[in-house]
Amino acid sequence: MPGLLVTGGSGMLGSYTAIQAADAGWDVYATYAGHAVDLPGCRTLELDLTDPAEVSEAVESIRPDVIVHTAAEAKPDVCEEHKRRAFDTNVRGAYNLLRAAECVRAHFVHISTDLVFNGEHSPYSEGDRLSPPNYYALTKAAAETAVYSADTGAAIVRTSIIYGPRMFPHLNSFSDKIVESLSAGKSMTAFTDQRRCPIPAWNLADVLLEIAERRLTGIFHAVCPESSSRYEFAVKVAEAFGLDASLIIPATMDQVPSVAHRPETLILDTTATRSCLTTRLLGFEEGIGELRSKVA
């Protein structure tokens, strides 16, 4: 069985990727930091990605065929307020893991974000110039630069908002928030002017595993091929679950101030990625339909 190391196993994408990989026959190790987790079919270990010696020792011991790096400090406001922590985790952590991967000749799959672009020229293709609008985005752009220069094969996968039933209580999923709030009869706000391309966690995990299995290299845009506003997404989820969509209060981004700047419209062009993958990127309504089937 091929060996796979997934970082961020206690996170949304990492947990889905690790479990789906194990189901597909991979020999999976998944790392966590702070939240110990139990992932069916996987071996888990605590790993400080900012410690190069610890990372090197772990990778040398496991000697995976492929590393899928999902771990990150991914909340833009937190990164803006704690820049050193964000840099250490998102840049140094990626660099440490990449160097260790090169030592064991492991294929490296790095998860990045649509936020490496500022949204002023959407839609963005894979080769467009990076224009990070906040510090989180700056750290992810810096990590991309390191990965792009890797000696071994490497893939950079840019994605967007990831949704789905969370595996663990500490995780935050926009779709879970919608279902839980409306099911409890509570109102919630959703932006009408922030357009992104949300993708289900299980669909993105399938993309990563295809890239890992085929050892694909280069940059990939793995998002929903259709964009939607946060408000449109929330209403569609409410309809799929038979919940009261009138509890969703439309709002604009300037009504809810944030520490980190976020673009209003941020769309990735998926044409090139879809042309080389057999895994299909789910459409807007199709993804939400599958979400409904996965929630008991």
C-alpha positions as MATLAB code, in Angstrom:
seq = 'MPGLLVTGGSGMLGSYTAIQAADAGWDVYATYAGHAVDLPGCRTLELDLTDPAEVSEAVESIRPDVIVHTAAEAKPDVCEEHKRRAFDTNVRGAYNLLRAAECVRAHFVHISTDLVFNGEHSPYSEGDRLSPPNYYALTKAAAETAVYSADTGAAIVRTSIIYGPRMFPHLNSFSDKIVESLSAGKSMTAFTDQRRCPIPAWNLADVLLEIAERRLTGIFHAVCPESSSRYEFAVKVAEAFGLDASLIIPATMDQVPSVAHRPETLILDTTATRSCLTTRLLGFEEGIGELRSKVA';
ca = [
       0.000    0.000    0.000;
       1.311    3.483   -0.775;
       2.054    5.605    2.263;
       0.379    8.968    2.821;
       1.103   11.615    5.445;
      -1.685   14.165    5.917;
      -0.960   17.222    8.045;
      -3.840   18.948    9.779;
      -5.723   15.749   10.516;
      -7.757   17.567   13.166;
      -8.892   20.149   10.611;
     -11.824   20.124    8.216;
     -10.008   19.197    5.016;
      -7.332   17.078    6.692;
      -9.842   14.842    8.451;
     -11.825   14.175    5.271;
      -8.675   13.564    3.246;
      -7.179   11.146    5.757;
     -10.343    9.083    6.204;
     -11.116    8.926    2.473;
      -7.505    7.957    1.758;
      -7.674    5.125    4.284;
     -10.932    3.927    2.716;
      -9.194    3.956   -0.674;
      -6.391    1.717    0.567;
      -3.651    4.184    1.470;
      -1.501    3.562    4.552;
      -2.316    6.830    6.306;
      -0.622    8.841    9.009;
      -2.350   12.062   10.041;
      -0.870   14.796   12.200;
      -2.542   17.148   14.649;
      -1.527   20.023   16.895;
      -3.530   20.824   19.997;
      -6.570   18.659   19.272;
      -5.922   14.933   19.535;
      -8.237   13.073   17.164;
      -9.227    9.539   16.254;
      -9.547    9.006   12.516;
     -10.871    5.594   11.371;
      -8.251    3.590    9.522;
      -5.471    6.106   10.239;
      -2.546    6.386   12.597;
      -2.290    9.813   14.181;
       0.575   11.714   15.761;
       1.088   15.123   17.293;
       3.529   17.195   15.281;
       4.862   20.733   15.647;
       5.440   21.809   12.067;
       7.432   24.842   13.201;
      10.146   22.578   14.653;
      12.372   21.461   11.740;
      14.045   18.681   13.737;
      10.721   17.232   14.860;
       9.335   17.394   11.329;
      12.434   15.785    9.839;
      12.398   12.974   12.408;
       8.710   12.226   11.828;
       8.970   12.192    8.033;
      12.160   10.113    8.097;
      10.433    7.595   10.377;
       7.223    7.340    8.329;
       8.843    7.724    4.888;
       5.574    8.415    3.080;
       5.233    8.232   -0.682;
       3.104   11.389   -0.649;
       2.587   14.246    1.800;
      -0.647   16.253    1.644;
      -0.153   19.457    3.596;
      -3.508   20.835    4.770;
      -2.414   22.249    8.154;
      -2.441   26.043    8.454;
      -3.407   29.006   10.552;
      -6.309   29.768    8.245;
      -8.333   32.488    9.959;
      -7.406   35.815    8.332;
      -8.303   37.933   11.381;
      -6.183   35.739   13.673;
      -3.262   35.956   11.243;
      -3.581   39.743   11.094;
      -3.417   40.006   14.890;
      -0.760   37.304   15.412;
       1.603   37.728   12.494;
       4.543   35.848   13.993;
       2.407   32.802   14.717;
       0.905   32.940   11.243;
       4.325   33.189    9.593;
       5.788   30.366   11.658;
       2.879   28.044   10.934;
       2.095   28.875    7.330;
       5.546   29.664    5.944;
       8.137   28.018    8.175;
       5.903   25.000    8.678;
       5.471   24.487    4.938;
       9.205   24.973    4.360;
      10.165   22.479    7.083;
       7.789   19.883    5.701;
       8.916   20.459    2.120;
      12.589   20.002    3.011;
      11.752   16.790    4.867;
       9.722   15.569    1.881;
      12.687   16.153   -0.403;
      14.915   14.041    1.846;
      12.662   10.992    1.441;
      11.659   11.829   -2.158;
       7.996   12.167   -1.229;
       5.576   13.837   -3.606;
       4.293   17.045   -1.993;
       0.726   18.368   -2.292;
       0.337   21.812   -0.774;
      -3.018   23.418   -0.007;
      -3.261   27.116   -0.756;
      -6.107   29.602   -1.034;
      -7.998   31.771   -3.479;
      -7.017   34.658   -1.201;
      -3.568   34.829   -2.775;
      -5.495   37.124   -5.171;
      -7.105   40.442   -4.236;
     -10.258   39.907   -6.286;
      -9.859   42.947   -8.527;
      -9.477   40.890  -11.700;
     -11.648   37.784  -11.201;
     -11.735   35.141  -12.499;
      -8.116   34.122  -11.922;
      -6.229   31.459  -13.819;
      -3.410   29.383  -12.345;
      -0.647   31.534  -13.825;
      -1.964   34.946  -12.807;
       0.235   37.184  -10.685;
      -0.336   36.876   -6.942;
      -1.814   39.890   -5.147;
      -2.473   38.930   -1.501;
      -4.912   41.334    0.236;
      -4.122   40.467    3.870;
      -1.428   38.885    6.028;
      -2.906   35.386    5.910;
      -2.864   35.578    2.128;
       0.702   36.900    2.201;
       1.882   33.875    4.195;
       0.149   31.489    1.802;
       1.682   33.254   -1.191;
       5.124   32.963    0.417;
       4.562   29.257    1.045;
       3.531   28.799   -2.592;
       6.831   30.347   -3.684;
       8.786   27.842   -1.581;
       6.770   24.874   -2.839;
       7.009   25.967   -6.450;
      10.796   25.712   -6.237;
      10.778   22.178   -4.796;
      13.350   19.686   -6.088;
      10.869   16.818   -5.887;
       7.483   16.759   -7.571;
       5.024   19.154   -5.982;
       1.472   20.339   -6.533;
      -0.144   23.539   -5.290;
      -3.904   23.308   -4.853;
      -5.737   26.600   -4.402;
      -9.196   26.314   -2.941;
     -11.919   28.452   -1.389;
     -14.489   28.116    1.391;
     -14.721   24.460    2.427;
     -18.014   23.159    3.785;
     -19.508   19.913    4.995;
     -20.526   18.127    8.183;
     -17.629   18.696   10.555;
     -15.895   15.661   12.003;
     -15.151   17.242   15.393;
     -16.838   19.832   17.666;
     -13.875   22.223   17.557;
     -14.227   22.719   13.791;
     -16.128   25.583   12.204;
     -18.130   24.974    9.032;
     -20.372   27.580    7.415;
     -22.846   24.914    6.350;
     -23.041   23.514    9.903;
     -23.631   27.015   11.261;
     -26.522   27.511    8.854;
     -28.203   24.193    9.656;
     -27.685   24.488   13.419;
     -28.868   28.101   13.662;
     -31.977   27.655   11.536;
     -32.858   24.298   13.125;
     -32.847   26.069   16.493;
     -35.044   28.860   15.131;
     -32.244   31.396   15.418;
     -31.607   34.109   12.869;
     -28.216   34.609   11.256;
     -26.629   37.109    8.901;
     -25.031   36.264    5.556;
     -23.237   38.552    3.137;
     -24.900   39.411   -0.164;
     -21.767   41.056   -1.588;
     -19.090   38.419   -0.879;
     -18.909   35.988   -3.794;
     -16.695   32.923   -3.575;
     -16.701   29.343   -4.902;
     -17.442   27.039   -1.922;
     -16.473   23.391   -2.309;
     -17.558   20.344   -0.279;
     -14.769   18.883    1.851;
     -15.294   15.370    0.456;
     -15.098   16.574   -3.147;
     -11.879   18.485   -2.480;
     -10.429   15.461   -0.677;
     -11.115   13.338   -3.764;
      -9.244   15.902   -5.874;
      -6.246   15.776   -3.539;
      -6.169   11.992   -3.590;
      -6.246   11.898   -7.393;
      -3.356   14.365   -7.502;
      -1.522   12.257   -4.921;
      -2.149    8.944   -6.694;
      -1.135   10.277  -10.116;
       1.761   12.335   -8.662;
       0.560   15.382  -10.578;
       2.619   18.571  -10.410;
       1.844   22.222  -10.997;
      -0.909   24.556   -9.807;
      -4.560   23.503   -9.583;
      -7.729   25.476   -8.865;
     -10.038   23.165   -6.948;
     -13.232   25.080   -6.202;
     -16.857   24.948   -7.255;
     -17.032   25.926  -10.941;
     -19.891   28.286  -10.026;
     -19.718   31.242   -7.651;
     -22.285   32.227   -5.063;
     -22.692   34.848   -2.374;
     -22.724   33.792    1.254;
     -26.407   34.724    1.312;
     -27.272   32.667   -1.779;
     -25.397   29.717   -0.319;
     -27.200   29.981    3.028;
     -30.629   30.209    1.386;
     -29.932   27.179   -0.818;
     -28.805   25.158    2.231;
     -31.965   26.184    4.079;
     -34.107   25.056    1.148;
     -32.282   21.725    0.876;
     -32.874   21.017    4.578;
     -36.450   22.306    4.647;
     -35.543   25.125    7.034;
     -36.886   28.667    7.300;
     -34.791   30.804    4.961;
     -36.477   33.979    6.251;
     -34.276   33.663    9.339;
     -31.267   34.461    7.140;
     -30.701   38.210    7.307;
     -28.955   39.722    4.276;
     -25.993   41.931    5.137;
     -23.091   43.625    3.400;
     -19.448   43.259    4.358;
     -19.126   46.855    5.525;
     -21.832   46.218    8.115;
     -19.652   43.625    9.872;
     -16.153   45.096   10.292;
     -13.236   42.654   10.215;
      -9.560   42.970   11.090;
      -8.299   41.505    7.807;
      -9.380   42.880    4.450;
     -11.340   40.450    2.299;
     -12.290   40.930   -1.348;
     -15.952   41.092   -2.311;
     -15.697   38.936   -5.442;
     -13.027   36.264   -5.661;
     -13.413   33.617   -8.346;
     -10.898   31.029   -9.560;
     -11.064   29.743  -13.126;
     -11.234   25.937  -12.969;
     -11.052   25.256  -16.715;
      -7.463   23.989  -16.784;
      -7.850   21.926  -13.615;
     -11.043   20.253  -14.814;
      -9.380   19.381  -18.114;
      -6.667   17.287  -16.472;
      -8.569   15.623  -13.616;
     -11.012   12.753  -13.762;
     -12.496   13.830  -10.416;
     -15.409   16.132  -11.164;
     -15.742   19.410   -9.305;
     -19.309   19.549   -8.012;
     -21.601   22.365   -9.071;
     -23.279   24.712   -6.593;
     -26.630   22.935   -6.195;
     -25.115   19.476   -6.648;
     -22.717   20.015   -3.748;
     -25.478   21.188   -1.438;
     -27.609   18.226   -2.495;
     -24.837   15.853   -1.491;
     -24.451   17.790    1.770;
     -28.082   17.032    2.595;
     -27.549   13.322    1.986;
     -24.544   13.273    4.338;
     -26.330   14.835    7.317;
     -28.367   12.407    9.377;
];
